[in-house]
Amino acid sequence: MMLGQGGPVKVYVAMRPVDFRKGIDGLALAVQEMLGLDPFSGAIFVFRAKRADRIKLLVWDQTGMVLVHKRLEGGKFVWPQVRDGVMRMSSAQLAALFEGLDWRLVRPERARRPQAAG
């Protein structure tokens, strides 16, 4: 799954389920009002339905708003505990979540910054 502009992308997960009848405009408004974030920032916003087998992603790609909707046919997505607010997630964790895998097992390794080149 490729979303974003080719660099590091911020991923925000809405912690509470949303009404999945909402489309682009309703979800963009939810990003502004419920999450207090800018839906046109280029970040990926992740939403879940009450049924854990559905996910929606919303992202502004500099030419328009993109909405991706996926329903797992056999199983459920692994979601964080339902509570108020928003959670950050790495793009690697989002890729695992989107594939129906347990994103909590993905731990990005951070490399130590070199002191000098060469």
C-alpha positions in Angstrom: 0.0 0.0 0.0 1.5 3.3 -1.1 0.1 6.5 0.3 1.9 9.7 1.0 4.4 11.8 -0.9 7.5 9.5 -0.8 9.0 10.7 2.5 8.2 9.9 6.1 4.5 10.1 6.6 2.6 10.8 9.8 -0.1 8.3 10.7 -2.9 9.1 13.1 -5.4 6.6 14.4 -8.8 7.7 15.7 -9.3 5.7 18.9 -13.1 5.7 18.8 -15.1 4.0 16.1 -16.8 6.3 13.6 -20.0 6.0 11.6 -18.8 4.2 8.5 -21.5 5.8 6.4 -19.3 8.9 6.4 -17.5 9.6 3.2 -14.6 11.9 2.5 -16.2 15.2 3.7 -17.6 13.6 6.9 -14.2 12.0 7.8 -12.3 15.2 7.0 -14.6 17.1 9.3 -14.0 14.4 12.0 -10.3 14.9 11.6 -10.8 18.6 12.3 -13.4 18.5 15.0 -12.8 15.2 16.8 -9.0 14.9 16.4 -8.1 18.6 16.3 -5.9 18.0 13.3 -5.6 19.3 9.7 -7.0 16.8 7.2 -5.0 18.6 4.4 -1.6 18.1 6.1 -0.6 15.0 4.0 -0.9 12.7 7.1 -2.8 9.5 6.9 -5.8 9.3 9.1 -7.1 5.9 10.1 -10.6 5.1 11.2 -12.3 2.0 12.4 -16.0 0.9 12.4 -17.7 -0.7 15.4 -17.2 -3.9 13.6 -13.5 -4.6 13.8 -13.3 -6.0 10.3 -13.4 -2.6 8.6 -10.9 0.2 8.1 -10.9 3.6 6.3 -7.9 5.7 5.5 -8.1 9.3 4.6 -5.2 11.3 3.1 -4.7 14.5 1.1 -2.2 13.7 -1.8 -1.7 17.3 -3.0 -4.2 16.9 -5.8 -7.3 15.7 -3.9 -8.6 13.7 -0.9 -8.1 10.0 -1.1 -10.4 7.5 0.8 -9.5 3.9 1.1 -12.0 1.4 2.5 -11.1 -2.2 3.3 -13.2 -5.0 4.8 -11.4 -8.2 5.9 -13.2 -11.3 4.6 -11.8 -13.7 7.2 -10.9 -12.2 10.6 -10.7 -8.8 12.3 -8.2 -6.0 12.4 -6.1 -5.7 15.6 -7.2 -2.3 17.0 -5.9 -0.4 20.0 -8.2 -0.2 23.0 -11.2 2.1 22.4 -10.9 5.4 24.2 -11.0 9.1 23.5 -8.3 10.8 21.4 -5.8 9.9 18.7 -2.8 7.6 18.6 0.4 7.9 16.4 1.5 4.9 14.4 4.5 4.3 12.2 4.0 3.7 8.5 5.4 0.1 9.0 2.7 -0.4 11.7 0.0 0.9 9.4 1.1 -1.5 6.7 0.9 -4.4 9.1 -2.6 -3.2 10.3 -3.8 -2.8 6.8 -2.8 -6.4 6.0 -4.7 -7.7 9.0 -1.5 -8.5 11.0 -0.8 -7.5 14.6 0.8 -4.1 14.2 1.9 -4.1 17.8 4.6 -6.6 16.9 6.2 -4.1 14.5 9.0 -2.2 16.3 10.9 0.2 14.1 14.6 0.0 14.8 16.3 3.4 15.1 19.8 3.7 13.9 22.3 5.8 15.7 23.2 8.9 13.8 26.8 8.7 12.5 29.2 11.4 13.7 30.8 11.8 10.3 30.4 10.6 6.7 32.8 8.0 5.3 
